[in-house]
Amino acid sequence: MPFLVYVAREKRRSCPHHFKAGALNVLQRISSIFSNSAYILVLDCDMYCNDTISARQAMCFFLDLKISSSLGWIQYPQKYHNITHSDIYDSQFRITWGVYFLGANGFHGPLIAGTNFYIQRKALYGVDIVNGNDIREIRESLGPSNELLKSLTTNNNLNLRELPSHFLQEAHFLASCIFEKDTKWGNKIGFWYDTVVEDAITCVNLHKKGWKSIYLNPKRPQFLGTATTNFNDIFIQYVRWYSGFIDLTLSNHFPLIHTHSNMHFVEKLMSSYFYIEPFYFFPMMWFSTILPLCFLYGIPLYPQVSDPFLMAFGYILLSSWLKHLLDVLISGGSFTTWLSEQRMWVIKSLTSYLYGTLECITTRLGFHEANFTPTNKVIDDDTTNLYQMGKYDFRTSNMFLVPLVTLVNLNMFCLIIGVLRLLVDHDPGLLLGQMILVFYGLVLSAPVIEGMVFRTDDGRVPLSTTLVCTTLSLIILFLGYKLS
């Protein structure tokens, strides 16, 4: 049985608790005076162990004398027991786990993914234990705890029957709000603060110091959890992630701006790709508004069918589709999975990417403070039934629905009217490329159209939202007409 079972840390309104990173650092300090194990398993509350040998697998790498001195953590993938075959919400992140993280093993290893990883305690301390440090410097970094300082160089072997009373007093002190004052916890020590993506900024700084990592994906999932199965929870989670990623991109922790670090250049590119991904909402907004409006009003953006230069645009489009399809097939997916991932990428670009970027900007301008909003862990039978039937649950805030539904209506109007106009003008080759892209966008938007028009269950798009969005799309059409 574990010696340390549960920790309730002190919280005060006058002291920031630093969300998940603060909790992890408290657990790290308290466990150091009880067990002081060399390795720590970080596991979220919505995940559970599915195999008993994950620690043994990790130790095979941690105890390898060739790599143990620089190996910081072992990352396992996040897998879920309730994923359907179609995976309409792209909850498995097939490309991330099956392509990017696997490829990262060829360099310094993958990022920290927030959960399902074993990490060296020594990597989190940030002090040079082997070569020695001045005792005053160590105390200033870790805080005024003699037991915590002793744990750096000794292994605690406590008698479980007789626990000294001062250990509990010391544990209360380590979990208090005032302990981290004037220390380097959350800055140089432990998991980093001042962000809602503590895993991202922590792993970037560990990689910069030379720590390496390994992505381990055995056939049997070592950890399983319950995936979110509705748009509301997914949007809330994604907005938090992407606002944190943009904030990291705009900070001095962005990998590409560090010339003096131990990260490989290709590793910097891979890490940076994840952090700048929310900026996709800029081109997606262009494709969702300017492209269909230009098609409707006969403004060509691409070469005609008779122009050989059109092949260059077609090659770029088809190669991107085929590359993504190949990644999905390699990771065990199907054509339906590929279509679902394409659809979710568009939906995220028009909602989560947009609001994540706006939240980061407003936070940096001081309009509100960063907020770590946890996702709902309660399983709803109605939501589960819709998910198992392959239907999206649109019961979410209008903040997310309005831009999505408005742009779907806009593209639908532009395609119908634009095709009719082309048939009258007898010149379809002039705007064929734009027509294909608008049509493809509507193919991806089929579930949204179904939710607006055909569905009658509780998970449909509300009628009031549909009417508001239809009005907004007509206003955009009118503005486009005036500008054209």
Summary of the structure (lengths in Angstrom):
residues: 484
radius of gyration: 25.9
end to end distance: 72.3
largest distance: 91.1
contacts: 1469
relative contact order: 0.12
helix: 54%
strand: 6%
